[in-house]
């Protein structure tokens, strides 16, 4: 019995039973390397997108915070600031200081809702079809935006 076991072990092995050849290992390694490059680039893009989303979210909540700070101001004070700004494109004194990180710009303007009969009882009393002029002193438009960004938050404030 020992002789038959030795003779079985001594038999030549078939080529398919010997494992992978050097060329097969190299081809498999090359395929894996080629497939990993786009996968790693996609992962990098995902990480960068996460950073951008975090920045935009932070700016959004900073704008909301600024809006809430202004919302508690007396209406008369806000009305005076809107009159000083004189138009809807001039940042008011409620804006953050120049050079501040994620500087928030605050725009205040009188709002008379010309041509919008659902907002003011007597629309377009001044006849200019401009929403941000007129004699309505009980309604203010406010916009808070981050300097250099397109995003902003708008609201109307009333007495």
C-alpha positions as CSV (number, residue, x, y, z in Angstrom):
1,X,0.0,0.0,0.0
2,X,2.9,2.4,0.7
3,X,4.3,1.6,-2.7
4,X,1.1,2.6,-4.4
5,X,0.8,5.9,-2.5
6,X,4.4,6.8,-3.5
7,X,3.7,5.9,-7.1
8,X,0.6,8.1,-7.1
9,X,2.5,11.0,-5.7
10,X,5.3,10.5,-8.2
11,X,2.9,10.7,-11.2
12,X,3.4,13.7,-13.4
13,X,0.8,16.4,-12.8
14,X,-1.3,17.8,-15.6
15,X,-0.6,21.4,-16.6
16,X,-4.1,22.7,-15.6
17,X,-3.5,21.5,-12.0
18,X,-0.3,23.5,-11.4
19,X,-1.8,27.0,-10.7
20,X,-1.6,30.3,-12.5
21,X,1.2,31.1,-14.8
22,X,3.2,34.3,-14.5
23,X,1.5,35.8,-17.6
24,X,-2.0,35.2,-16.2
25,X,-1.1,36.9,-12.9
26,X,0.3,39.9,-14.8
27,X,-2.8,40.2,-17.0
28,X,-5.1,39.9,-13.9
29,X,-3.0,42.6,-12.1
30,X,-3.1,44.9,-15.1
31,X,-6.9,44.6,-15.4
32,X,-7.4,45.3,-11.7
33,X,-5.1,48.4,-12.0
34,X,-7.0,49.6,-15.0
35,X,-10.3,49.2,-13.3
36,X,-9.2,50.9,-10.0
37,X,-8.2,54.2,-11.7
38,X,-11.7,55.3,-12.6
39,X,-13.1,53.9,-9.3
40,X,-10.6,56.0,-7.3
41,X,-11.4,59.1,-9.5
42,X,-15.1,58.6,-8.8
43,X,-14.4,58.3,-5.1
44,X,-12.4,61.6,-5.2
45,X,-15.2,63.4,-7.0
46,X,-17.7,62.1,-4.3
47,X,-15.4,63.4,-1.5
48,X,-15.1,66.8,-3.2
49,X,-18.9,67.0,-3.7
50,X,-19.3,66.3,0.0
51,X,-17.1,69.3,0.9
52,X,-19.0,71.6,-1.5
53,X,-22.3,70.5,0.0
54,X,-21.1,71.1,3.5
55,X,-20.0,74.6,2.5
56,X,-23.3,75.4,0.9
57,X,-25.2,74.1,3.8
58,X,-23.1,76.2,6.2
59,X,-23.8,79.3,4.2
60,X,-27.5,78.5,4.1
61,X,-27.8,78.3,7.9
62,X,-25.6,81.4,8.3
63,X,-28.1,83.3,6.0
64,X,-31.0,82.0,8.1
65,X,-29.3,83.1,11.3
66,X,-28.7,86.6,9.9
67,X,-32.4,86.8,8.8
68,X,-33.5,85.8,12.2
69,X,-31.2,88.5,13.8
70,X,-32.8,91.1,11.6
71,X,-36.3,89.9,12.1
72,X,-36.3,90.8,15.8
73,X,-35.3,94.4,15.0
74,X,-38.0,97.0,15.4
75,X,-39.8,97.7,12.2
76,X,-39.1,101.4,12.4
77,X,-35.4,100.8,12.5
78,X,-35.6,98.5,9.5
79,X,-37.7,101.0,7.6
80,X,-35.0,103.7,8.3
81,X,-32.2,101.4,7.1
82,X,-34.3,100.7,3.9
83,X,-34.6,104.4,3.2
84,X,-30.9,104.9,3.7
85,X,-30.1,102.1,1.3
86,X,-32.4,103.8,-1.2
87,X,-32.8,100.8,-3.5
88,X,-32.9,97.0,-3.5
89,X,-29.4,96.6,-4.9
90,X,-27.5,98.5,-2.2
91,X,-26.5,96.5,0.8
92,X,-27.8,97.8,4.0
93,X,-25.9,98.6,7.3
94,X,-27.1,95.1,8.6
95,X,-24.6,93.4,6.2
96,X,-21.5,91.8,7.7
97,X,-18.3,93.8,7.8
98,X,-16.2,93.9,4.7
99,X,-13.6,91.1,4.6
100,X,-15.6,88.8,6.9
101,X,-15.5,85.1,6.0
102,X,-18.8,84.0,4.2
103,X,-19.9,87.7,4.4
104,X,-23.6,88.0,4.4
105,X,-25.1,91.0,2.5
106,X,-28.5,92.3,3.6
107,X,-30.7,94.2,1.2
108,X,-33.8,96.1,2.5
109,X,-36.3,98.0,0.4
110,X,-39.8,99.4,0.6
111,X,-42.2,97.0,-1.1
112,X,-45.4,98.1,-2.7
113,X,-46.2,95.1,-4.8
114,X,-47.2,96.9,-8.0
115,X,-49.3,94.8,-10.3
116,X,-49.9,92.2,-7.6
117,X,-53.4,92.6,-6.4
118,X,-53.1,89.7,-3.9
119,X,-50.4,91.4,-1.8
120,X,-51.6,95.1,-1.4
121,X,-55.1,96.3,-1.4
122,X,-54.5,99.1,-3.8
123,X,-51.7,97.9,-6.2
124,X,-49.6,100.3,-8.2
125,X,-50.8,103.5,-6.6
126,X,-47.7,105.2,-7.8
127,X,-48.2,104.1,-11.4
128,X,-44.6,103.0,-12.0
129,X,-45.0,99.1,-12.0
130,X,-41.9,98.9,-9.8
131,X,-42.3,96.6,-6.8
132,X,-39.7,98.4,-4.8
133,X,-40.9,102.0,-4.8
134,X,-43.9,103.8,-3.7
135,X,-45.6,105.0,-0.6
136,X,-46.3,101.6,1.1
137,X,-44.4,102.1,4.4
138,X,-45.8,99.0,6.1
139,X,-44.2,96.4,4.0
140,X,-40.4,95.8,3.6
141,X,-38.6,93.4,1.3
142,X,-35.5,91.7,2.7
143,X,-32.9,89.6,1.0
144,X,-29.9,87.9,2.7
145,X,-27.2,86.5,0.5
146,X,-23.6,85.3,0.8
147,X,-21.2,87.6,-0.9
148,X,-20.0,86.0,-4.2
149,X,-22.7,83.3,-4.2
150,X,-25.9,83.2,-6.2
151,X,-28.0,81.8,-3.3
152,X,-30.0,84.0,-1.1
153,X,-33.1,84.1,1.1
154,X,-35.9,86.6,0.6
155,X,-38.9,87.5,2.8
156,X,-41.4,90.3,3.3
157,X,-41.6,92.0,6.7
158,X,-44.7,93.9,7.8
159,X,-45.5,96.2,10.7
